[in-house]
């Protein structure tokens, strides 16, 4: 793969925090052409959010602000578990005429997790588009 894939992870809660840490570890381990360019967290002062900020990753306190990054994000992992936010995110992407960025629901994180060999990913109970 020659092109870098830019990823945003929304929701650094019980699912997102664990996923983000392991995903970053796997990216680094495999030297994959994937970069986490943004994360969104309610608590931007959490150790994980601060770690991302320290490494130059954009940390958003409002998940919808990911829309402002436009085509600079290829995949958004929505791990918020918030159906209303998920719907609003899709609407904002459409209003911004962003036909590039793919919004991956939590079930996609669980799919990737199956390849991480890292035990079980916590469940939020909101895996699809609701």
DSSP file (Angstrom, degrees, kcal/mol; ACC not computed):
  #  RESIDUE AA STRUCTURE BP1 BP2  ACC     N-H-->O    O-->H-N    N-H-->O    O-->H-N    TCO  KAPPA ALPHA  PHI   PSI    X-CA   Y-CA   Z-CA
    1    1 A X              0   0    0      0, 0.0    32,-0.1     0, 0.0     0, 0.0   0.000 360.0 360.0 360.0 124.7    0.0    0.0    0.0
    2    2 A X        +     0   0    0      2,-0.1     2,-0.4    31,-0.0     0, 0.0   0.758 360.0  75.3 -96.8 -27.8    1.6    3.3   -1.0
    3    3 A X  S    S-     0   0    0      1,-0.0     2,-0.2    31,-0.0    30,-0.1  -0.708  81.2-122.6 -92.1 134.6   -1.0    5.8    0.2
    4    4 A X        -     0   0    0     -2,-0.4     2,-0.6    30,-0.1    30,-0.2  -0.541  19.6-139.4 -73.6 136.8   -1.3    6.6    3.9
    5    5 A X  E     -a   34   0A   0     28,-2.5    30,-2.9    -2,-0.2     2,-0.5  -0.885  13.6-149.7 -99.4 120.5   -4.7    6.0    5.4
    6    6 A X  E     -a   35   0A   0     -2,-0.6    68,-2.4    28,-0.2    69,-1.9  -0.805  16.9-169.3 -96.1 127.4   -5.7    8.7    7.8
    7    7 A X  E     -ab  36  75A   0     28,-3.0    30,-2.7    -2,-0.5    31,-1.2  -0.898  14.1-162.9-121.3 142.3   -8.0    7.6   10.6
    8    8 A X  E     -ab  38  76A   0     67,-2.4    69,-3.2    -2,-0.4     2,-0.5  -0.971   9.2-155.2-118.7 140.8  -10.0    9.5   13.3
    9    9 A X  E     -ab  39  77A   0     29,-2.2    31,-2.1    -2,-0.4     2,-0.5  -0.968   7.4-161.3-119.0 118.3  -11.3    7.7   16.4
   10   10 A X  E     +ab  40  78A   0     67,-3.1    69,-2.6    -2,-0.5    31,-0.1  -0.866  62.5  31.8-102.5 125.7  -14.3    9.3   18.1
   11   11 A X        -     0   0    0     29,-2.0     2,-0.8    -2,-0.5    30,-0.2   0.833  52.7-162.8  98.5  87.1  -15.1    8.3   21.6
   12   12 A X        +     0   0    0     28,-0.7    37,-0.1     4,-0.2    31,-0.1  -0.379  54.0 118.5 -94.7  55.8  -12.2    7.6   24.0
   13   13 A X  S  > S-     0   0    0     -2,-0.8     4,-2.3    66,-0.3     5,-0.4   0.080  88.7 -51.3 -95.5-148.3  -14.5    5.9   26.5
   14   14 A X  T  4 S+     0   0    0      1,-0.2     4,-0.4     2,-0.2   108,-0.3   0.821 141.4  30.5 -65.2 -30.5  -14.4    2.3   27.7
   15   15 A X  T  > S+     0   0    0     64,-0.3     4,-2.7     2,-0.1     5,-0.2   0.903 121.8  47.6 -88.0 -52.3  -14.4    0.9   24.1
   16   16 A X  H  > S+     0   0    0     63,-0.5     4,-3.1     1,-0.2    -4,-0.2   0.842 109.0  52.4 -62.4 -38.2  -12.6    3.7   22.2
   17   17 A X  H  X S+     0   0    0     -4,-2.3     4,-2.1     2,-0.2    -1,-0.2   0.939 113.8  42.6 -65.3 -46.7   -9.7    4.1   24.7
   18   18 A X  H  > S+     0   0    0     -5,-0.4     4,-2.1    -4,-0.4     5,-0.2   0.928 117.3  47.7 -64.4 -45.1   -8.8    0.4   24.6
   19   19 A X  H  X S+     0   0    0     -4,-2.7     4,-3.1     1,-0.2     5,-0.2   0.940 110.9  50.9 -61.3 -47.8   -9.3    0.2   20.8
   20   20 A X  H  X S+     0   0    0     -4,-3.1     4,-2.5     1,-0.2     5,-0.2   0.903 110.7  48.1 -59.9 -44.0   -7.2    3.3   20.2
   21   21 A X  H  X S+     0   0    0     -4,-2.1     4,-2.0    -5,-0.2    -1,-0.2   0.931 117.1  41.3 -63.8 -45.8   -4.2    2.2   22.2
   22   22 A X  H  X S+     0   0    0     -4,-2.1     4,-2.6     2,-0.2    -2,-0.2   0.885 113.7  53.0 -71.0 -37.9   -4.1   -1.3   20.6
   23   23 A X  H  X S+     0   0    0     -4,-3.1     4,-2.4    -5,-0.2    -2,-0.2   0.935 110.6  47.3 -62.0 -46.2   -4.8    0.0   17.1
   24   24 A X  H  X S+     0   0    0     -4,-2.5     4,-2.5    -5,-0.2    -1,-0.2   0.911 111.1  52.1 -61.3 -42.3   -1.9    2.5   17.5
   25   25 A X  H  X S+     0   0    0     -4,-2.0     4,-2.8    -5,-0.2    -2,-0.2   0.916 110.6  47.3 -60.1 -44.1    0.3   -0.3   18.8
   26   26 A X  H  X S+     0   0    0     -4,-2.6     4,-2.4     2,-0.2     6,-0.3   0.876 110.1  53.0 -66.8 -37.6   -0.5   -2.5   15.8
   27   27 A X  H  X>S+     0   0    0     -4,-2.4     5,-2.1     2,-0.2     4,-0.7   0.942 114.5  41.9 -60.1 -47.3    0.1    0.3   13.4
   28   28 A X  H  <5S+     0   0    0     -4,-2.5     3,-0.5     3,-0.2    -2,-0.2   0.915 113.9  51.6 -67.7 -43.5    3.6    0.9   14.9
   29   29 A X  H  <5S+     0   0    0     -4,-2.8    -1,-0.2     1,-0.2    -2,-0.2   0.900 118.7  36.3 -59.8 -43.6    4.4   -2.8   15.2
   30   30 A X  H  <5S-     0   0    0     -4,-2.4    -1,-0.2    -5,-0.2    -2,-0.2   0.511 102.0-130.7 -87.4  -5.5    3.5   -3.5   11.5
   31   31 A X  T  <5 -     0   0    0     -4,-0.7    -3,-0.2    -3,-0.5    -4,-0.1   0.910  44.0-176.0  49.9  43.8    4.9   -0.2   10.4
   32   32 A X      < -     0   0    0     -5,-2.1     2,-1.7    -6,-0.3    -1,-0.1  -0.325  38.5-116.0 -71.4 151.8    1.6    0.1    8.6
   33   33 A X  S    S+     0   0    0     -3,-0.1   -28,-2.5   -30,-0.1     2,-0.4  -0.340  81.1 112.8 -84.6  54.6    0.9    3.1    6.3
   34   34 A X  E     -a    5   0A   0     -2,-1.7     2,-0.4   -30,-0.2   -28,-0.2  -0.975  45.8-169.2-129.8 139.6   -1.9    4.2    8.6
   35   35 A X  E     -a    6   0A   0    -30,-2.9   -28,-3.0    -2,-0.4     2,-0.8  -0.996  21.7-137.9-134.9 131.3   -1.9    7.3   10.8
   36   36 A X  E     +a    7   0A   0     -2,-0.4   -28,-0.2   -30,-0.2     3,-0.1  -0.797  29.1 172.1 -83.0 114.4   -4.3    8.3   13.5
   37   37 A X  E     +     0   0A   0    -30,-2.7    21,-1.8    -2,-0.8     2,-0.3   0.639  58.8  13.8-101.4 -17.7   -4.8   12.0   12.7
   38   38 A X  E     -ac   8  58A   0    -31,-1.2   -29,-2.2    19,-0.2     2,-0.3  -0.990  52.8-172.5-157.6 148.0   -7.6   12.9   15.2
   39   39 A X  E     -ac   9  59A   0     19,-2.5    21,-3.3    -2,-0.3     2,-0.4  -0.972  14.1-147.8-135.0 152.7   -9.4   11.6   18.3
   40   40 A X  E     +ac  10  60A   0    -31,-2.1   -29,-2.0    -2,-0.3   -28,-0.7  -0.983  22.1 168.6-123.3 135.0  -12.4   12.9   20.1
   41   41 A X        -     0   0    0     19,-2.5     3,-0.3    -2,-0.4    -2,-0.0  -1.000  40.2-140.6-144.8 142.2  -12.9   12.6   23.8
   42   42 A X  S    S+     0   0    0     -2,-0.3     2,-0.8     1,-0.3    -1,-0.1   0.898 107.6  46.5 -63.5 -39.2  -15.3   14.0   26.4
   43   43 A X    >   +     0   0    0      1,-0.1     3,-1.7   -31,-0.1     6,-0.3  -0.827  66.9 178.6-107.1  94.1  -12.3   14.3   28.7
   44   44 A X  T 3  S+     0   0    0     -2,-0.8    -1,-0.1     1,-0.3     9,-0.1   0.526  80.1  62.3 -73.5  -3.4   -9.5   15.8   26.7
   45   45 A X  T 3  S+     0   0    0      4,-0.1    -1,-0.3    -3,-0.1    -2,-0.0   0.317  74.6 120.2-102.1   6.7   -7.3   15.6   29.8
   46   46 A X  S <> S-     0   0    0     -3,-1.7     4,-2.9     1,-0.1     5,-0.3  -0.345  78.8-111.4 -65.9 154.1   -7.5   11.8   30.1
   47   47 A X  H  > S+     0   0    0      1,-0.2     4,-2.1     2,-0.2     5,-0.1   0.878 118.3  48.7 -55.3 -39.6   -4.1   10.1   29.9
   48   48 A X  H  > S+     0   0    0      2,-0.2     4,-2.2     1,-0.2    -1,-0.2   0.938 112.6  46.7 -68.3 -45.7   -4.9    8.6   26.5
   49   49 A X  H  > S+     0   0    0     -6,-0.3     4,-2.6     1,-0.2    -2,-0.2   0.920 113.8  48.8 -61.0 -43.9   -6.1   11.9   25.0
   50   50 A X  H  X S+     0   0    0     -4,-2.9     4,-2.7     1,-0.2    -1,-0.2   0.869 108.3  54.7 -64.5 -35.9   -3.0   13.7   26.4
   51   51 A X  H  X S+     0   0    0     -4,-2.1     4,-1.1    -5,-0.3    -1,-0.2   0.921 110.0  45.9 -62.8 -43.8   -0.8   11.0   24.9
   52   52 A X  H ><>S+     0   0    0     -4,-2.2     5,-2.4     2,-0.2     3,-0.6   0.934 112.8  50.1 -63.4 -44.9   -2.3   11.5   21.5
   53   53 A X  H ><5S+     0   0    0     -4,-2.6     3,-1.9     1,-0.2    -2,-0.2   0.908 106.6  55.5 -59.6 -42.3   -2.0   15.3   21.9
   54   54 A X  H 3<5S+     0   0    0     -4,-2.7    -1,-0.2     1,-0.3    -2,-0.2   0.791 106.8  51.9 -60.8 -28.1    1.7   14.9   22.9
   55   55 A X  T <<5S-     0   0    0     -4,-1.1    -1,-0.3    -3,-0.6    -2,-0.2   0.189 125.9 -98.9 -97.3  16.5    2.3   13.0   19.7
   56   56 A X  T < 5S+     0   0    0     -3,-1.9     2,-0.4     1,-0.3    -3,-0.2   0.573  74.9 142.6  84.5   9.7    0.8   15.7   17.5
   57   57 A X      < -     0   0    0     -5,-2.4     2,-0.3    -6,-0.2    -1,-0.3  -0.684  58.0-111.8 -84.2 136.0   -2.6   14.1   17.0
   58   58 A X  E     -c   38   0A   0    -21,-1.8   -19,-2.5    -2,-0.4     2,-0.6  -0.517  30.5-156.7 -66.7 125.4   -5.6   16.5   16.9
   59   59 A X  E     -c   39   0A   0     -2,-0.3     2,-0.4   -21,-0.2   -19,-0.2  -0.938   8.6-163.4-109.9 119.8   -7.7   16.0   20.0
   60   60 A X  E     -c   40   0A   0    -21,-3.3   -19,-2.5    -2,-0.6     3,-0.1  -0.809  20.9-164.1-103.8 139.0  -11.3   17.2   19.7
   61   61 A X  S    S+     0   0    0     -2,-0.4     2,-0.5     1,-0.2    -1,-0.1   0.553  88.1  52.7 -93.9  -9.1  -13.7   17.8   22.5
   62   62 A X  S >  S-     0   0    0      1,-0.1     3,-2.1     0, 0.0     4,-0.2  -0.970  74.3-153.0-125.5 113.8  -16.6   17.8   20.1
   63   63 A X  G >  S+     0   0    0     -2,-0.5     3,-1.7     1,-0.3     4,-0.2   0.802  93.1  64.7 -57.9 -30.7  -16.8   14.7   17.9
   64   64 A X  G >  S+     0   0    0      1,-0.3     3,-1.8     2,-0.2     4,-0.3   0.706  83.0  77.4 -67.4 -17.8  -18.6   16.6   15.2
   65   65 A X  G X  S+     0   0    0     -3,-2.1     3,-1.1     1,-0.3     4,-0.4   0.668  73.9  79.4 -65.7 -14.1  -15.6   18.8   14.7
   66   66 A X  G X  S+     0   0    0     -3,-1.7     3,-1.4     1,-0.3     4,-0.3   0.797  80.3  68.4 -61.4 -26.3  -14.1   15.9   12.8
   67   67 A X  G X  S+     0   0    0     -3,-1.8     3,-1.7     1,-0.3    -1,-0.3   0.852  89.2  63.1 -60.5 -34.8  -16.2   17.1    9.8
   68   68 A X  G <  S+     0   0    0     -3,-1.1    -1,-0.3    -4,-0.3    -2,-0.2   0.694  90.8  66.3 -65.0 -18.6  -14.0   20.2    9.6
   69   69 A X  G X  S+     0   0    0     -3,-1.4     3,-2.1    -4,-0.4    -1,-0.3   0.619  83.5 177.1 -79.4 -11.9  -11.0   17.9    8.8
   70   70 A X  G X   -     0   0    0     -3,-1.7     3,-1.5    -4,-0.3    -1,-0.2  -0.088  61.6  -2.5  52.7-135.6  -12.7   17.1    5.5
   71   71 A X  G 3  S+     0   0    0      1,-0.3    -1,-0.3    29,-0.1    -2,-0.1   0.461 113.9  86.4 -71.3  -0.9  -10.9   14.8    3.1
   72   72 A X  G <  S+     0   0    0     -3,-2.1     2,-0.5     1,-0.1    -1,-0.3   0.565  85.2  64.2 -75.0  -6.9   -7.9   14.7    5.4
   73   73 A X    <   +     0   0    0     -3,-1.5   -66,-0.2     1,-0.1     3,-0.1  -0.978  58.0 179.6-118.5 124.7   -9.6   11.8    7.2
   74   74 A X  S    S+     0   0    0    -68,-2.4    28,-2.9    -2,-0.5     2,-0.4   0.871  73.6  21.2 -87.2 -42.8  -10.2    8.6    5.2
   75   75 A X  E     -bd   7 102A   0    -69,-1.9   -67,-2.4    26,-0.2     2,-0.6  -0.994  61.0-161.7-133.3 131.7  -11.9    6.6    7.9
   76   76 A X  E     -bd   8 103A   0     26,-3.1    28,-3.7    -2,-0.4     2,-0.8  -0.963  10.0-154.0-109.4 120.2  -13.8    7.7   11.1
   77   77 A X  E     -bd   9 104A   0    -69,-3.2   -67,-3.1    -2,-0.6     2,-1.0  -0.858   9.6-156.9 -91.0 110.8  -14.2    5.0   13.7
   78   78 A X  E     +b   10   0A   0     26,-2.6    28,-0.5    -2,-0.8     3,-0.2  -0.783  29.6 156.0 -91.2 101.4  -17.3    6.1   15.7
   79   79 A X        +     0   0    0    -69,-2.6   -63,-0.5    -2,-1.0   -66,-0.3   0.028  39.8 104.9-113.2  23.9  -17.0    4.4   19.0
   80   80 A X  S    S-     0   0    0      2,-0.1    -1,-0.1   -65,-0.1     3,-0.1   0.779  73.4-141.3 -76.0 -27.2  -19.1    6.8   21.0
   81   81 A X        +     0   0    0     -3,-0.2     2,-0.7     1,-0.2    46,-0.1   0.639  59.9 130.6  72.9  13.0  -22.1    4.5   21.3
   82   82 A X     >  -     0   0    0      1,-0.2     4,-2.5    44,-0.1    -1,-0.2  -0.866  41.8-168.8-106.7 104.5  -24.3    7.6   20.7
   83   83 A X  H  > S+     0   0    0     -2,-0.7     4,-2.2     1,-0.2     5,-0.2   0.865  88.5  52.3 -61.6 -38.1  -26.9    6.9   18.0
   84   84 A X  H  > S+     0   0    0      2,-0.2     4,-2.4     1,-0.2    -1,-0.2   0.903 110.8  47.5 -66.1 -40.7  -27.9   10.6   17.8
   85   85 A X  H  > S+     0   0    0      2,-0.2     4,-3.1     1,-0.2    -2,-0.2   0.919 109.9  53.4 -64.5 -42.7  -24.3   11.6   17.3
   86   86 A X  H  X S+     0   0    0     -4,-2.5     4,-2.0     1,-0.2    -2,-0.2   0.913 111.4  45.5 -58.6 -44.1  -23.8    9.0   14.7
   87   87 A X  H  X S+     0   0    0     -4,-2.2     4,-2.3     2,-0.2    -1,-0.2   0.925 113.9  48.8 -65.3 -44.9  -26.8   10.3   12.8
   88   88 A X  H  X S+     0   0    0     -4,-2.4     4,-2.8     1,-0.2     5,-0.2   0.879 108.3  54.7 -63.0 -38.9  -25.7   13.9   13.1
   89   89 A X  H  X S+     0   0    0     -4,-3.1     4,-2.4     2,-0.2    -1,-0.2   0.927 108.9  47.4 -60.9 -45.6  -22.2   12.9   12.0
   90   90 A X  H  X S+     0   0    0     -4,-2.0     4,-2.2     1,-0.2    -2,-0.2   0.919 113.2  48.9 -62.0 -42.8  -23.6   11.4    8.8
   91   91 A X  H  X S+     0   0    0     -4,-2.3     4,-2.5     1,-0.2    -2,-0.2   0.902 111.8  48.3 -64.4 -41.1  -25.8   14.5    8.2
   92   92 A X  H  X S+     0   0    0     -4,-2.8     4,-1.9     2,-0.2    -1,-0.2   0.885 110.7  51.0 -67.6 -38.4  -22.9   16.9    8.8
   93   93 A X  H  <>S+     0   0    0     -4,-2.4     5,-2.7    -5,-0.2    -2,-0.2   0.922 112.4  47.1 -62.9 -42.9  -20.6   14.9    6.4
   94   94 A X  H ><5S+     0   0    0     -4,-2.2     3,-1.6     1,-0.2    -2,-0.2   0.922 110.9  50.9 -64.9 -44.2  -23.3   15.0    3.8
   95   95 A X  H 3<5S+     0   0    0     -4,-2.5    -1,-0.2     1,-0.3    -2,-0.2   0.822 108.7  52.3 -63.3 -31.4  -23.9   18.8    4.3
   96   96 A X  T 3<5S-     0   0    0     -4,-1.9    -1,-0.3    -5,-0.2    -2,-0.2   0.429 113.2-123.4 -82.4   1.1  -20.1   19.3    3.9
   97   97 A X  T < 5 +     0   0    0     -3,-1.6     2,-1.1     1,-0.2    -3,-0.2   0.826  52.9 162.3  58.4  34.0  -20.3   17.4    0.6
   98   98 A X      < +     0   0    0     -5,-2.7    -1,-0.2    -6,-0.2    -2,-0.1  -0.746  10.0 159.5 -87.4 101.8  -17.7   15.0    2.0
   99   99 A X        +     0   0    0     -2,-1.1    -1,-0.2    -3,-0.1    -5,-0.1   0.235  65.7  64.5-103.2  10.4  -18.0   11.9   -0.2
  100  100 A X  S    S+     0   0    0    -27,-0.1     2,-0.2     2,-0.0    -1,-0.1   0.865  79.5  80.0 -98.4 -49.8  -14.5   10.7    0.7
  101  101 A X        -     0   0    0     -8,-0.1     2,-0.5   -26,-0.1   -26,-0.2  -0.403  65.1-148.0 -72.6 133.8  -14.6    9.9    4.4
  102  102 A X  E     -d   75   0A   0    -28,-2.9   -26,-3.1    -2,-0.2     2,-0.7  -0.861   5.7-144.9-100.7 132.2  -16.0    6.6    5.5
  103  103 A X  E     -d   76   0A   0     -2,-0.5     2,-0.6   -28,-0.2   -26,-0.2  -0.879  15.4-163.5 -98.9 115.4  -17.8    6.4    8.8
  104  104 A X  E     -d   77   0A   0    -28,-3.7   -26,-2.6    -2,-0.7     5,-0.0  -0.873   9.9-142.6-101.9 121.6  -17.1    3.0   10.4
  105  105 A X    >>  -     0   0    0     -2,-0.6     3,-2.0   -28,-0.2     4,-0.8  -0.198  36.7 -87.7 -75.1 174.3  -19.4    2.0   13.3
  106  106 A X  H 3> S+     0   0    0    -28,-0.5     4,-2.0    20,-0.3     3,-0.5   0.785 122.2  68.8 -54.4 -32.9  -18.3    0.1   16.4
  107  107 A X  H 3> S+     0   0    0     20,-2.1     4,-1.7     1,-0.2    -1,-0.3   0.824  96.2  55.3 -59.3 -30.2  -18.9   -3.2   14.7
  108  108 A X  H <> S+     0   0    0     -3,-2.0     4,-2.3    19,-0.3    -1,-0.2   0.856 104.5  52.8 -70.6 -35.1  -15.9   -2.5   12.4
  109  109 A X  H  X S+     0   0    0     -4,-0.8     4,-2.6    -3,-0.5    -2,-0.2   0.902 108.3  51.0 -64.3 -39.8  -13.7   -1.9   15.4
  110  110 A X  H  X S+     0   0    0     -4,-2.0     4,-1.4     2,-0.2    -2,-0.2   0.868 107.5  53.7 -65.3 -35.4  -14.8   -5.3   16.7
  111  111 A X  H  < S+     0   0    0     -4,-1.7     3,-0.4     2,-0.2     4,-0.4   0.951 112.2  43.1 -62.1 -49.6  -13.9   -6.8   13.3
  112  112 A X  H >< S+     0   0    0     -4,-2.3     3,-2.1     1,-0.2     4,-0.4   0.903 107.8  60.9 -61.6 -40.5  -10.4   -5.4   13.5
  113  113 A X  H >X S+     0   0    0     -4,-2.6     3,-1.7     1,-0.3     4,-0.7   0.831  90.4  68.8 -57.5 -33.4  -10.1   -6.4   17.1
  114  114 A X  T 3< S+     0   0    0     -4,-1.4    -1,-0.3    -3,-0.4    -2,-0.2   0.750 103.4  45.1 -58.1 -22.6  -10.5  -10.0   16.1
  115  115 A X  T <4 S+     0   0    0     -3,-2.1    -1,-0.3    -4,-0.4    -2,-0.2   0.482  96.1  75.9 -98.6  -5.0   -7.1   -9.7   14.4
  116  116 A X  T <4 S-     0   0    0     -3,-1.7    -2,-0.2    -4,-0.4    -1,-0.1   0.716  83.5-145.1 -80.1 -21.2   -5.4   -7.9   17.4
  117  117 A X     <  +     0   0    0     -4,-0.7    -3,-0.1    -3,-0.2     3,-0.1   0.943  58.7 127.3  54.0  50.6   -5.1  -11.1   19.6
  118  118 A X  S    S-     0   0    0      1,-0.5     2,-0.2    -5,-0.5    -1,-0.1  -0.061  71.4-103.8-129.3  33.0   -5.6   -8.9   22.6
  119  119 A X  S    S-     0   0    0     -5,-0.1    -1,-0.5    -6,-0.1     2,-0.4  -0.502  72.5 -19.2  79.8-151.1   -8.5  -10.5   24.5
  120  120 A X        -     0   0    0     -2,-0.2     2,-0.4    -3,-0.1     3,-0.0  -0.766  54.7-136.0-100.6 138.8  -12.0   -9.0   24.4
  121  121 A X        -     0   0    0     -2,-0.4  -106,-0.1     1,-0.1    -2,-0.0  -0.762  38.8-103.4 -84.3 133.5  -12.9   -5.5   23.4
  122  122 A X        -     0   0    0     -2,-0.4     2,-0.4  -108,-0.3    -1,-0.1  -0.204  34.6-128.2 -55.8 150.0  -15.5   -4.0   25.8
  123  123 A X        -     0   0    0      1,-0.1    -1,-0.1     2,-0.0  -109,-0.0  -0.832  24.5-178.1-102.1 138.5  -19.0   -3.9   24.5
  124  124 A X        -     0   0    0     -2,-0.4    -1,-0.1     2,-0.0     3,-0.1   0.597  43.9-122.1-104.5 -17.3  -21.1   -0.8   24.5
  125  125 A X  S    S+     0   0    0      1,-0.1     2,-0.5     2,-0.0    -2,-0.0   0.456  88.8  94.4  89.9   0.8  -24.2   -2.3   23.0
  126  126 A X        +     0   0    0      1,-0.1   -20,-0.3   -47,-0.1   -45,-0.2  -0.818  36.8 142.6-126.3  89.2  -24.3    0.1   20.1
  127  127 A X        +     0   0    0     -2,-0.5   -20,-2.1   -21,-0.1   -19,-0.3   0.674  57.0  42.0-106.9 -17.4  -22.5   -1.5   17.2
  128  128 A X  S    S-     0   0    0    -22,-0.2   -22,-0.3   -23,-0.1   -20,-0.0  -0.085 100.5 -74.7-111.5-151.1  -24.4   -0.4   14.1
  129  129 A X              0   0    0    -24,-0.1   -42,-0.0     1,-0.1    -3,-0.0   0.511 360.0 360.0 -91.9  -5.6  -26.1    2.6   12.7
  130  130 A X              0   0    0    -44,-0.0    -1,-0.1   -43,-0.0   -47,-0.1   0.488 360.0 360.0  46.0 360.0  -29.1    2.6   15.0
